[in-house]
Amino acid sequence: MSRIYSNDPLTALPVKNIFYDQVWNESDWHQGSGVILEASVKSRLRFSLIDKNQQKIRYCAFVLLVRRAHRRVFDGKKEIEPNFSATEKVRTGFLHSSYKVVPKGQSDFLTYDELVKIIQPTNVLTVFGLDTNEKDSFINVFLEENDLEKLEISDKDEIRLKTKGNSPFLENLCKINALNSALSNYAGDDKIGASWTDKIMAVKQNLELQEEEPNDEWDD
């Protein structure tokens, strides 16, 4: 039986009204390639932003504890997999019975400080009346409420997301679990609410040749 979506957890959150004295155009903040990250939801906030032209946009803000983050990588206009590690393991020896570690190039992994500088511009947070969470190792990201219609995100959920350029505004968001975290493809143009595991079966035969999960993660 399919799970019936309920927006009760979202509507229970109070809405804070934000009055913006200019014309609001979110795309003004979308410059750059953006990032992919995995995180745990600490809390959620709701905002109703009204600009000088009486344009109203509702956002849900997520306060996240980040597990790991990488730069988004593009080959021309096509998004490709980030380089998750500076090295990789390759099979060697008789019948590929042993391994060796070889250079793979510069990793696209981001430290927390690097991530904050990329997607947490103070001027965006100021619009919403928020402070940076650098001392607590959390970040704030924003998603239009209309894009949450196919998702039910609660506190403590583990999620994966892509940002729109180097901004805290989200292009893609999904829940994750141990299976799809290990197997899913980070690249592509999946829409909000789409499964990140659609391509698993296509690559399942090659999984044993994949490199190990990177160890460059933050401590909780």
C-alpha positions as CSV (number, residue, x, y, z in Angstrom):
1,M,0.0,0.0,0.0
2,S,1.3,3.4,-0.9
3,R,2.0,5.8,1.9
4,I,-0.4,8.7,2.0
5,Y,1.3,12.0,2.2
6,S,0.3,14.2,5.1
7,N,1.5,17.8,5.5
8,D,0.4,18.0,9.2
9,P,4.1,18.1,10.5
10,L,4.7,21.1,8.2
11,T,1.5,23.0,8.9
12,A,2.1,22.6,12.7
13,L,5.1,24.9,12.4
14,P,4.5,28.6,12.9
15,V,5.1,30.9,10.0
16,K,7.3,33.9,10.3
17,N,6.5,36.8,8.0
18,I,9.4,38.5,6.2
19,F,9.0,41.8,4.5
20,Y,11.7,42.4,1.8
21,D,12.1,46.0,0.7
22,Q,13.3,45.1,-2.8
23,V,12.1,42.8,-5.6
24,W,12.8,39.3,-4.6
25,N,14.5,37.2,-7.3
26,E,15.9,34.0,-5.9
27,S,18.0,33.3,-9.0
28,D,20.2,36.3,-8.1
29,W,21.8,34.0,-5.5
30,H,22.4,31.0,-7.8
31,Q,25.8,31.7,-9.2
32,G,28.4,28.9,-9.1
33,S,28.3,25.1,-9.4
34,G,26.8,24.3,-6.0
35,V,27.2,21.4,-3.7
36,I,25.9,18.0,-2.9
37,L,25.6,17.0,0.8
38,E,24.2,14.5,3.2
39,A,22.8,15.7,6.5
40,S,20.5,15.1,9.5
41,V,17.6,17.5,10.0
42,K,17.9,19.2,13.4
43,S,14.9,21.4,13.1
44,R,12.6,23.2,10.5
45,L,11.3,26.7,10.2
46,R,8.6,28.3,7.9
47,F,8.8,31.7,6.3
48,S,6.4,33.8,4.2
49,L,8.5,36.3,2.2
50,I,6.7,39.3,0.8
51,D,8.7,41.7,-1.4
52,K,8.1,45.4,-2.4
53,N,5.8,44.2,-5.3
54,Q,3.7,42.2,-2.9
55,Q,5.0,38.9,-4.4
56,K,4.6,36.2,-1.7
57,I,6.8,33.1,-1.5
58,R,6.7,30.5,1.2
59,Y,9.9,28.7,2.2
60,C,10.6,25.9,4.6
61,A,14.1,26.3,6.1
62,F,16.0,23.2,7.4
63,V,18.7,23.5,10.1
64,L,21.1,20.7,9.2
65,L,23.9,18.8,10.8
66,V,26.0,17.9,7.8
67,R,27.5,14.4,7.5
68,R,29.6,15.1,4.3
69,A,29.6,17.5,1.4
70,H,31.2,17.7,-2.0
71,R,31.3,20.2,-4.8
72,R,29.0,19.6,-7.8
73,V,31.0,18.9,-10.9
74,F,29.9,19.6,-14.5
75,D,31.4,18.6,-17.9
76,G,30.0,21.4,-20.0
77,K,26.3,21.5,-19.1
78,K,26.2,17.8,-18.0
79,E,26.6,17.0,-14.3
80,I,29.0,14.2,-13.5
81,E,30.0,12.3,-10.4
82,P,32.2,14.3,-8.0
83,N,35.6,12.9,-7.2
84,F,34.8,11.6,-3.7
85,S,38.4,10.8,-2.8
86,A,41.9,11.7,-3.8
87,T,42.8,8.0,-4.1
88,E,41.1,4.8,-5.2
89,K,41.6,1.1,-4.9
90,V,42.2,-1.0,-8.1
91,R,42.4,-4.8,-8.3
92,T,45.8,-6.3,-9.1
93,G,47.4,-9.7,-9.1
94,F,46.4,-13.1,-10.3
95,L,42.6,-13.2,-10.8
96,H,42.5,-9.7,-9.3
97,S,43.1,-11.2,-5.9
98,S,44.8,-8.1,-4.4
99,Y,44.4,-4.4,-4.4
100,K,46.6,-1.3,-4.6
101,V,45.8,2.4,-3.9
102,V,46.5,4.8,-6.8
103,P,46.1,8.6,-7.1
104,K,42.7,9.7,-8.4
105,G,43.2,13.5,-8.5
106,Q,42.1,16.3,-6.2
107,S,39.0,15.4,-4.1
108,D,35.8,17.4,-4.4
109,F,35.2,16.8,-0.7
110,L,34.4,20.0,1.3
111,T,35.3,20.7,5.0
112,Y,32.6,22.3,7.1
113,D,34.4,25.7,6.9
114,E,34.6,25.5,3.1
115,L,31.0,24.5,2.9
116,V,29.9,27.5,5.0
117,K,31.8,29.9,2.9
118,I,30.2,28.6,-0.3
119,I,26.5,28.3,0.5
120,Q,26.0,30.3,3.7
121,P,26.3,33.9,2.7
122,T,25.4,36.2,5.6
123,N,23.4,38.5,3.4
124,V,20.9,35.7,2.6
125,L,20.5,34.7,6.2
126,T,20.0,38.4,7.2
127,V,17.0,38.5,4.8
128,F,15.3,35.7,6.9
129,G,16.5,37.1,10.2
130,L,18.8,34.1,10.9
131,D,22.3,33.9,12.3
132,T,25.1,31.7,11.1
133,N,25.5,28.5,13.0
134,E,29.2,28.1,12.7
135,K,29.9,27.6,16.4
136,D,27.4,24.7,16.4
137,S,28.5,23.1,13.1
138,F,25.0,23.5,11.6
139,I,23.9,25.1,8.3
140,N,20.6,26.6,7.1
141,V,19.1,25.7,3.7
142,F,15.8,26.8,2.1
143,L,13.2,25.1,-0.1
144,E,9.9,26.5,-1.4
145,E,7.0,24.9,0.3
146,N,5.4,23.9,-3.1
147,D,8.4,21.6,-3.7
148,L,7.7,19.7,-0.5
149,E,4.3,18.4,-1.8
150,K,5.7,14.9,-2.6
151,L,7.9,14.7,0.5
152,E,7.3,14.4,4.3
153,I,10.5,15.5,6.0
154,S,10.7,15.5,9.8
155,D,13.3,16.3,12.4
156,K,16.1,13.7,12.7
157,D,15.5,12.5,9.1
158,E,18.6,11.8,7.1
159,I,18.5,13.6,3.7
160,R,20.6,14.2,0.6
161,L,20.3,17.4,-1.3
162,K,21.7,19.6,-4.1
163,T,21.9,23.4,-3.9
164,K,21.1,25.8,-6.7
165,G,24.6,27.2,-7.3
166,N,26.6,28.4,-4.4
167,S,23.5,29.3,-2.4
168,P,21.4,27.8,0.5
169,F,18.4,27.3,-1.9
170,L,17.8,23.7,-2.8
171,E,17.4,22.2,-6.3
172,N,16.9,18.6,-5.2
173,L,16.1,16.9,-1.9
174,C,15.3,13.3,-0.8
175,K,15.4,11.1,2.2
176,I,18.2,8.5,2.4
177,N,18.8,5.3,4.1
178,A,21.8,2.9,4.4
179,L,21.1,1.3,1.0
180,N,20.5,4.2,-1.3
181,S,23.2,6.2,0.5
182,A,25.8,3.6,-0.6
183,L,24.4,2.9,-4.1
184,S,22.8,6.0,-5.6
185,N,24.1,8.2,-8.3
186,Y,24.9,11.7,-7.1
187,A,24.8,13.2,-10.6
188,G,21.8,13.7,-12.8
189,D,18.8,16.0,-13.0
190,D,16.2,14.2,-10.8
191,K,13.4,16.4,-9.6
192,I,12.4,17.0,-6.0
193,G,10.8,13.9,-4.6
194,A,12.3,11.6,-7.2
195,S,14.2,8.5,-6.2
196,W,18.0,8.8,-6.2
197,T,18.1,5.0,-6.6
198,D,16.5,4.8,-10.1
199,K,19.9,4.0,-11.7
200,I,20.9,1.3,-9.1
201,M,20.0,-1.7,-11.2
202,A,21.9,-0.3,-14.2
203,V,25.1,-0.3,-12.3
204,K,24.5,-3.2,-9.9
205,Q,26.7,-5.6,-11.9
206,N,29.7,-3.2,-11.5
207,L,29.3,-2.6,-7.7
208,E,32.2,-4.9,-6.7
209,L,34.5,-2.8,-8.8
210,Q,33.5,0.4,-7.1
211,E,35.9,2.1,-4.7
212,E,35.3,2.1,-1.0
213,E,33.2,4.8,0.7
214,P,35.4,7.8,1.5
215,N,36.5,8.3,5.1
216,D,36.7,12.0,5.0
217,E,33.5,12.6,7.0
218,W,32.8,15.0,9.9
219,D,32.3,13.7,13.4
220,D,28.8,14.0,14.8
